[in-house]
Amino acid sequence: MKRDAEHPCSFYADDSVLASTVATFLAPAFAARQALIAIGTPEHLAAIEERLRSGGHDIDGARASGQYASMDAEWALEQLTAHGMPTPERFNSVLGPHITRAAHEYGSIRAFGEIVSLLWRDGRRQAALRLEELWNEALGYHPLALVCGYNVRSFKDAADAQGVIGIINSHTNVIVPQPA
């Protein structure tokens, strides 16, 4: 991972808190003329975009200009995995072109992803941690800041509690969300 790479995670129980946390993380990209990439559920993407709009950011103009791209997390999850695990080849073919284009056109990228939360929700802990590794590899090659959101309702047992250590170790820091 590049020294200046940023890869925090945020644990949330309330969807409005996630939307607020992610919008706060992405918002600086508008003033800095950075690209924005958001990979989430349609409901979360809509809430994040509404938060950005209410903060005075032209999300529709950013989408039209190519500064902002969004992707359905469930779709991306299916594209990234082979035999239940994300692979470098699929990561590079599905997300790589978006990351490369955005970095080329805008210099750097601020992004949000919740595919890892979907994997964890489905009990696919190793796949979630593998995807975190792939993101960290991408952070080593691209000017990218990425926040990952994990729904705490997905953590159900002692194995999940142990897994939190792996999640935290895969990130540069943990964002403590503020109530929406």
N, C-alpha and C positions, 0 to 999 in steps of 0.2 A: 504494500500500500504506500502511495506517495506520502511524504512527510506532511503535506498540507491537506491531504484527503480528510474528508469529514464523513463519518458513517455512524451517526447516533441511532439508537433505537428508542422507541417509546412504548410503554405498556399502558393500555387503556381498558376501561370497563364500559365507558360511555362513548357512543359514536360521535356525539357533538364535541367531546374533548379531543378525540382523534382529529376531527375536521379542523378544529382550532389550532392544534399543535402542528399539523402538517401545513396549513395555510401560513402560519407564522414562519415555519422553516422555508417555505417556497417563496414567500413574498419578496425577499431581498433580490431575487433574480430579475424582477422587473426593472428596478432602478439600475442594476448592474448590467443589464442587457445580456443576461445569461439565458440559456435554454432551460426549459422546464419539462420534465417527464414525470407523469404520474401513472402508476399502475395500481389500480384498486378495484373494488367492487363498484358497480354503477351507482349505488346509493352513496358510498363514501366519496366517489369522484364528484358527484353532484353537490354534496355538502361542502367539500373542499373548495370547489369552484365558486359556490355561493359566498363562502367566507372571503375568498380573494376579491370577488366583485364588490362585496360590501366594504372591503378595505380600499376601494378605489382603483383596483387593478383591472385592466382591460383583458380579461381572459379570452374573450371572443376574438379580439384583434390579435392577441398572441397566438391563438390557434390558427387563424387565417394566415398569419405571416410565417408560420412554421416554428415560432419560438416556443410554443406549448404543444405537447403531444400527450394524449392519454390513451390508456390501454386497459381493457377489462382483465382483471387479475385471474379470473377462472380460465379465460381463453389462453392467457399467457402461460398459466400453469400447465395446461394440456400440451402446449407447444414446446415447453422447456424440458419435459420429462420423457425418458425412455425407460421402460420397465420400472416405473415408479420413482426414478431418480433424475434430478436435473443433470444434464451433461454439458461439458464445455462446448461441444460442437453445436448443440441446440441453443445454448445461451448466446453464443456468437452469431448464429444465424437468425435468431429471433430478435434479440435485443441489441446485438452489436451494430447493425446498420443504423438504428435510431440513435444510439450513443455516438457513433462516429460522425454521422451527419450533424447532429446537434453541436458536438464539440467543434467541428470544422466551421460551421456557420456562425456560432455564437461564442466560441472560445472556451466556455465552461458551462457546466450543467448543474442544476439543483433538481433532485429527483425524490420521489416517494415510491415505496413499494410495500405491498402487503401480501404478496404471494407466499412469503414465509409464514405468515399468520394462518393462511388457508391450509398450508401443509401441516402446521402444528395442530390446527383444529381437527384435521383428519387423522391425527395420530402418526403422522409421517415425520417424526422428529429428525431422523438422520437426513432425510431429503431437505428439510428446512435448513439444517446446519450446512449441508453441502451447497445449497443455493447461496447462503451467506458467504461461503468460501469463494464462490464464483463472482459474487459482487465485489468482494475484497480484491480479487485478481483484476477486475475491471477498474477498480479504483487505483490500481498501480499503473495503469496504462492511459487513463483518461482524466481530464480535469473535471472531476465529478464529486459532488457532495450528495449523499443519499441518506434519507431517514427511513427506517423500517418501523412499521406499526405492528404490534402484537396484542391481540385481544386476550386479556387475562382470564376470560371465561374459558379459554382453550386449555388452561393449565388445571389438570384434574387430579393428579396423584403425585406420589413421591418421585417417580421418574421424571415427571414434568418439572418438579422443583429442582431436581438435579440438572435438568436441561437448561434452566434459566442461566446457570453458570456458563454453559456453552454459548448461549445467546449473547450474554453480556461480554464474554471474551471475544466474540466476533465483531464487536462494535467499538468505536472510539470513545463513546460515552453513552449515558442514558439520559434522555430528556425527561424531566419530571413534569408531567403536564399540569397546567393550571386549569381549574374548572372553567368551563365555557361561559 
